[in-house]
Amino acid sequence: QEAYLAREKEQQPKSFDDVEVLIKKHEDFVTTMTANEDKIQGVCSFAQRLCQENHYL
């Protein structure tokens, strides 16, 4: 837990510019995720079907 907290502290933005960069990265991630929503949903549906048919072993 201490190692995790130390890493978290290192990753926190130290300036307004750092915050803007993180916001831009997040916006880019959301845009990509939205663009791939159908593919993501397809993978989730396929995985659920495999589990229902006991193909997870």
Secondary structure, 3 states (H helix, E strand, C coil): CHHHHHHHHHHCCCCHHHHHHHHHHHHHHHHHHHHCHHHHHHHHHHHHHHHHCCCCC
